[in-house]
Amino acid sequence: MAFLADILSRVKPSATIAVAQKARELQAQGRDVIGLGAGEPDFDTPDNIKEAAIAAINAGKTKYTPVSGIPELRKAIAEKFKRENGLEYKPEQTIVGTGGKQILFNAFMATLNPGDEVVIPAPYWVSYPEMVSICGGTPVFVNTTLEDNFKLKAEALEKAITPKTKWFIFNSPSNPSGAAYTHDELKALTDVLVKHPHVWVLTDDMYEHLTYGDFKFVTPVEVEPSLYDRTLTMNGVSKAYAMTGWRIGYAAGPLALIKAMDMIQGQQTSGATSIAQWAAVEALNGTQDFIPANKKIFEGRRDLVVSMLNQAKGINCPMPEGAFYVYPSCAGLIGKTAPSGKVIETDEDFVTELLETEGVAVVHGSAFGLGPNFRISYATSEKLLEEACNRIQRFCANCR
Ligand SMILES: Cc1ncc(COP(=O)(O)O)c(C=O)c1O
């Protein structure tokens, strides 16, 4: 339509939202569908956090807030970075946005000029390349491999950097692969970045609190303090505190960048919802008991799903360190004929046939830039996960 902006031709709709929509449609038709597409914890927001929000409403804390966030929350964020990551930020170096998503948008809006390149390891969270494109930049993808557990190698990063590179996006634990970098694996990447002072680092630490076993989370500036002046460390309450609908994300970084992001946000939303900000203060400052309890539950689910998927014919599922996703390969099923009689040529065919035949909704890997794979979110009950994995095993066994 001539009326619409050219930019729309460069932006794709979210595949994860499309899968959820398709699953809902089938359910509305009365089909028995298990949705494993959603990227949110199935737990309820903890009561202490809800109560803080209710108290904020009752105290009349319902007016516009400072654009970058209420001072109490910015202080809590600075303290969180100190306490959990050993990073020193003044409250003025922090910003609160309407979800982590808006933090990223602000950062790209505030920094990207046409021709600027943003290096994004694949598989990637679906929104990175679209946000970069909307803001006029050029996404540059660097593939990882299943053999490397979907972790980027230093040589691959080195090759992707050009004089036009503005940002490197780092996401650990990763959506969609669940891969999380150890200190040494991350150090190999930061060693490359140290050699390229024009490249800024955008680290998306959204899944920080969801790592399993004795894995220790690390973030780039913690591993390489000299990157402090060119790193934006992004995080949020959505995943760790089961607060996806509250829409609070935050970041810390160099003051000039934070001020530029504040200016963009000031003309967009004027800041995040006041009530949700007060809830986030409680999330960061209040009891953290909720986190280890949930981690334990997620870990049990991860182990179940990985084990059951590896028993499905043609599926190969590495064991991820974190988040609530697995990213198995379905290469062993490409070229086979599904029970419907259709030949599976791509991972998209695989997920379509799986949904039609067995009523299991997962997202195809090509949507995340690397296939043939698919993403399963295990943020649902063990009972449903077991049933879904049984169905996947049956589907694979029935492919010829
Ligand atoms: C890697 C990653 N970053 C950022 C976000 C956005 O988080 P929020 O819901 O706080 O906007 C998500 C949500 O799915 C995510 O998976």
The ligand as an SDF file (V2000), in Angstrom:
LIG
                    3D

 16 16  0  0  0  0  0  0  0  0999 V2000
   16.8490  -12.1370   24.6370 C   0  0  0  0  0  0  0  0  0  0  0  0
   15.7240  -11.2440   24.9830 C   0  0  0  0  0  0  0  0  0  0  0  0
   15.9580   -9.9450   25.1600 N   0  0  0  0  0  0  0  0  0  0  0  0
   14.9870   -9.0850   25.4670 C   0  0  0  0  0  0  0  0  0  0  0  0
   13.6900   -9.5160   25.6020 C   0  0  0  0  0  0  0  0  0  0  0  0
   12.6290   -8.4820   25.8850 C   0  0  0  0  0  0  0  0  0  0  0  0
   12.2470   -8.4560   27.1760 O   0  0  0  0  0  0  0  0  0  0  0  0
   11.0240   -7.5610   27.6670 P   0  0  0  0  0  0  0  0  0  0  0  0
    9.8440   -8.4580   27.7110 O   0  0  0  0  0  0  0  0  0  0  0  0
   11.4410   -7.0550   28.9990 O   0  0  0  0  0  0  0  0  0  0  0  0
   10.8340   -6.4620   26.6700 O   0  0  0  0  0  0  0  0  0  0  0  0
   13.3890  -10.8450   25.4120 C   0  0  0  0  0  0  0  0  0  0  0  0
   11.9930  -11.3030   25.5140 C   0  0  0  0  0  0  0  0  0  0  0  0
   11.5920  -12.2930   24.9740 O   0  0  0  0  0  0  0  0  0  0  0  0
   14.4280  -11.7500   25.1010 C   0  0  0  0  0  0  0  0  0  0  0  0
   14.1850  -13.0340   24.9180 O   0  0  0  0  0  0  0  0  0  0  0  0
  1  2  1  0
  2  3  1  0
  2 15  2  0
  3  4  2  0
  4  5  1  0
  5  6  1  0
  5 12  2  0
  6  7  1  0
  7  8  1  0
  8  9  2  0
  8 10  1  0
  8 11  1  0
 12 13  1  0
 12 15  1  0
 13 14  2  0
 15 16  1  0
M  END
$$$$
